[in-house]
Amino acid sequence: MDTNQLSATFAALADPTRRAILARLAEGEATVNELADPLPLTLQAVSKHLKVLEQAGLISRGRTAQWRPCRLEPVPLREATHWLERYRQFWDGSFDRLSAHLQEIQKGNAHG
């Protein structure tokens, strides 16, 4: 996995506005105006957020005449999910071991 790509993905996801844009694009393609409409930002500010998302590879923009729809690109998110999954498995295992240990302690106290 490309660590630069992973860093770019997480940096882009760190901003709540960009996460809101990605959530909207998960529903389907949208123009800059459509993405900007529900946000309390100027078109210029939304365009800057889109540029960050595009540079991170999280979105792409179409080239249909004047209409340049943005679309979600799944690969970087999938790679970030795979990276996070390794740590989820670690934590799940740690919590399972802790739970078993606490149950043993409780059993010992009940018999004591």
MODELLER restraints for C-alpha pairs under 7 A, 6 or more apart:
rsr = mdl.restraints
at = mdl.atoms
rsr.add(forms.Gaussian(group=physical.xy_distance, feature=features.Distance(at['CA:5:A'], at['CA:56:A']), mean=6.87, stdev=0.5))
rsr.add(forms.Gaussian(group=physical.xy_distance, feature=features.Distance(at['CA:6:A'], at['CA:80:A']), mean=6.24, stdev=0.5))
rsr.add(forms.Gaussian(group=physical.xy_distance, feature=features.Distance(at['CA:8:A'], at['CA:56:A']), mean=5.15, stdev=0.5))
rsr.add(forms.Gaussian(group=physical.xy_distance, feature=features.Distance(at['CA:9:A'], at['CA:56:A']), mean=5.57, stdev=0.5))
rsr.add(forms.Gaussian(group=physical.xy_distance, feature=features.Distance(at['CA:9:A'], at['CA:76:A']), mean=6.49, stdev=0.5))
rsr.add(forms.Gaussian(group=physical.xy_distance, feature=features.Distance(at['CA:12:A'], at['CA:18:A']), mean=6.79, stdev=0.5))
rsr.add(forms.Gaussian(group=physical.xy_distance, feature=features.Distance(at['CA:12:A'], at['CA:52:A']), mean=6.38, stdev=0.5))
rsr.add(forms.Gaussian(group=physical.xy_distance, feature=features.Distance(at['CA:12:A'], at['CA:53:A']), mean=6.00, stdev=0.5))
rsr.add(forms.Gaussian(group=physical.xy_distance, feature=features.Distance(at['CA:12:A'], at['CA:56:A']), mean=6.73, stdev=0.5))
rsr.add(forms.Gaussian(group=physical.xy_distance, feature=features.Distance(at['CA:13:A'], at['CA:19:A']), mean=5.80, stdev=0.5))
rsr.add(forms.Gaussian(group=physical.xy_distance, feature=features.Distance(at['CA:18:A'], at['CA:49:A']), mean=6.17, stdev=0.5))
rsr.add(forms.Gaussian(group=physical.xy_distance, feature=features.Distance(at['CA:21:A'], at['CA:35:A']), mean=6.53, stdev=0.5))
rsr.add(forms.Gaussian(group=physical.xy_distance, feature=features.Distance(at['CA:22:A'], at['CA:72:A']), mean=6.76, stdev=0.5))
rsr.add(forms.Gaussian(group=physical.xy_distance, feature=features.Distance(at['CA:25:A'], at['CA:71:A']), mean=5.96, stdev=0.5))
rsr.add(forms.Gaussian(group=physical.xy_distance, feature=features.Distance(at['CA:25:A'], at['CA:72:A']), mean=5.61, stdev=0.5))
rsr.add(forms.Gaussian(group=physical.xy_distance, feature=features.Distance(at['CA:26:A'], at['CA:72:A']), mean=6.35, stdev=0.5))
rsr.add(forms.Gaussian(group=physical.xy_distance, feature=features.Distance(at['CA:28:A'], at['CA:71:A']), mean=6.79, stdev=0.5))
rsr.add(forms.Gaussian(group=physical.xy_distance, feature=features.Distance(at['CA:29:A'], at['CA:69:A']), mean=5.81, stdev=0.5))
rsr.add(forms.Gaussian(group=physical.xy_distance, feature=features.Distance(at['CA:29:A'], at['CA:70:A']), mean=5.47, stdev=0.5))
rsr.add(forms.Gaussian(group=physical.xy_distance, feature=features.Distance(at['CA:29:A'], at['CA:71:A']), mean=4.77, stdev=0.5))
rsr.add(forms.Gaussian(group=physical.xy_distance, feature=features.Distance(at['CA:30:A'], at['CA:69:A']), mean=5.14, stdev=0.5))
rsr.add(forms.Gaussian(group=physical.xy_distance, feature=features.Distance(at['CA:30:A'], at['CA:70:A']), mean=5.41, stdev=0.5))
rsr.add(forms.Gaussian(group=physical.xy_distance, feature=features.Distance(at['CA:30:A'], at['CA:71:A']), mean=6.92, stdev=0.5))
rsr.add(forms.Gaussian(group=physical.xy_distance, feature=features.Distance(at['CA:31:A'], at['CA:68:A']), mean=6.20, stdev=0.5))
rsr.add(forms.Gaussian(group=physical.xy_distance, feature=features.Distance(at['CA:31:A'], at['CA:69:A']), mean=4.54, stdev=0.5))
rsr.add(forms.Gaussian(group=physical.xy_distance, feature=features.Distance(at['CA:31:A'], at['CA:70:A']), mean=5.93, stdev=0.5))
rsr.add(forms.Gaussian(group=physical.xy_distance, feature=features.Distance(at['CA:36:A'], at['CA:43:A']), mean=6.20, stdev=0.5))
rsr.add(forms.Gaussian(group=physical.xy_distance, feature=features.Distance(at['CA:36:A'], at['CA:46:A']), mean=6.10, stdev=0.5))
rsr.add(forms.Gaussian(group=physical.xy_distance, feature=features.Distance(at['CA:53:A'], at['CA:59:A']), mean=5.82, stdev=0.5))
rsr.add(forms.Gaussian(group=physical.xy_distance, feature=features.Distance(at['CA:54:A'], at['CA:60:A']), mean=5.84, stdev=0.5))
rsr.add(forms.Gaussian(group=physical.xy_distance, feature=features.Distance(at['CA:57:A'], at['CA:73:A']), mean=6.77, stdev=0.5))
rsr.add(forms.Gaussian(group=physical.xy_distance, feature=features.Distance(at['CA:57:A'], at['CA:76:A']), mean=6.58, stdev=0.5))
rsr.add(forms.Gaussian(group=physical.xy_distance, feature=features.Distance(at['CA:58:A'], at['CA:72:A']), mean=6.06, stdev=0.5))
rsr.add(forms.Gaussian(group=physical.xy_distance, feature=features.Distance(at['CA:58:A'], at['CA:73:A']), mean=4.98, stdev=0.5))
rsr.add(forms.Gaussian(group=physical.xy_distance, feature=features.Distance(at['CA:58:A'], at['CA:74:A']), mean=6.85, stdev=0.5))
rsr.add(forms.Gaussian(group=physical.xy_distance, feature=features.Distance(at['CA:58:A'], at['CA:76:A']), mean=6.14, stdev=0.5))
rsr.add(forms.Gaussian(group=physical.xy_distance, feature=features.Distance(at['CA:59:A'], at['CA:70:A']), mean=6.46, stdev=0.5))
rsr.add(forms.Gaussian(group=physical.xy_distance, feature=features.Distance(at['CA:59:A'], at['CA:71:A']), mean=5.39, stdev=0.5))
rsr.add(forms.Gaussian(group=physical.xy_distance, feature=features.Distance(at['CA:59:A'], at['CA:72:A']), mean=4.51, stdev=0.5))
rsr.add(forms.Gaussian(group=physical.xy_distance, feature=features.Distance(at['CA:59:A'], at['CA:73:A']), mean=4.92, stdev=0.5))
rsr.add(forms.Gaussian(group=physical.xy_distance, feature=features.Distance(at['CA:60:A'], at['CA:70:A']), mean=5.64, stdev=0.5))
rsr.add(forms.Gaussian(group=physical.xy_distance, feature=features.Distance(at['CA:60:A'], at['CA:71:A']), mean=5.45, stdev=0.5))
rsr.add(forms.Gaussian(group=physical.xy_distance, feature=features.Distance(at['CA:60:A'], at['CA:72:A']), mean=6.63, stdev=0.5))
rsr.add(forms.Gaussian(group=physical.xy_distance, feature=features.Distance(at['CA:60:A'], at['CA:73:A']), mean=6.60, stdev=0.5))
rsr.add(forms.Gaussian(group=physical.xy_distance, feature=features.Distance(at['CA:61:A'], at['CA:68:A']), mean=5.81, stdev=0.5))
rsr.add(forms.Gaussian(group=physical.xy_distance, feature=features.Distance(at['CA:61:A'], at['CA:69:A']), mean=5.52, stdev=0.5))
rsr.add(forms.Gaussian(group=physical.xy_distance, feature=features.Distance(at['CA:61:A'], at['CA:70:A']), mean=4.40, stdev=0.5))
rsr.add(forms.Gaussian(group=physical.xy_distance, feature=features.Distance(at['CA:61:A'], at['CA:71:A']), mean=6.32, stdev=0.5))
rsr.add(forms.Gaussian(group=physical.xy_distance, feature=features.Distance(at['CA:62:A'], at['CA:68:A']), mean=4.76, stdev=0.5))
rsr.add(forms.Gaussian(group=physical.xy_distance, feature=features.Distance(at['CA:62:A'], at['CA:69:A']), mean=5.14, stdev=0.5))
rsr.add(forms.Gaussian(group=physical.xy_distance, feature=features.Distance(at['CA:62:A'], at['CA:70:A']), mean=6.35, stdev=0.5))
